[in-house]
Amino acid sequence: MESCNTESSLDLPLESLSLQPFLQSLHKEQWQEVRLGEVAEIISGGTPKTSIPEYWNGEIPWLTPKDLAGYNHIYISKGERFITKLGLKNSSATLMPKGTILLSSRAPIGYVAIAQNDICTNQGFKSLIVNPKQACNLFVYYWIKDNVKYLQSLGTGTTFEEISKGVVQDITIPLPPLTIQQKIAEILSSFDDKIDLLHRQNKTLESLALTLFRHYFIDNPKRNEWEEKPLSE
């Protein structure tokens, strides 16, 4: 299953990506309150035995919530660790398809990304394989991102709070017609594309500034010829 069909608006100027006129045109009476379990299959992850080397360092990406800590992109293709087909077969881990929403369900609750390719997770996730005929996975992703505090309020547990598969299945979300979901997801992803581009440009400028500083003030062969003066002068 891939992401719902949205066309990127990366070439649009940021000021043109206004949600207000579009939101005002929506007919909210067409929206329905649906349970996540009605539009998505909820998958729990698993961990192969770490004591068996043959289960690890294979070609199957295997994520833990730690892999999403500080991760600011929509899509993710891999984490720090990989498992083998044998490890997958002999554990409760599930190989989930591209487009699956990866939602951390403990330690902490609320990290979220979309699988860029087939992927597995440990048991710290309750992932959503969205039915593309009923919902747009990107729309559901944005709804989750916007409601992390609500999800966290549903957590229970003593050692650490967790949301169960049953809890995730029973979460209700407002769902407009599929075409509207796709349009909303398109607009929001356009904002994310712009933000990501600006971040990359800032990093490039920071790197250039450091390079120029080092060239002129650290590695400059004529530096020893400079006269040192107090800043007060």
Summary of the structure (lengths in Angstrom):
residues: 233
radius of gyration: 23.0
end to end distance: 66.6
largest distance: 75.7
contacts: 673
relative contact order: 0.18
helix: 40%
strand: 22%
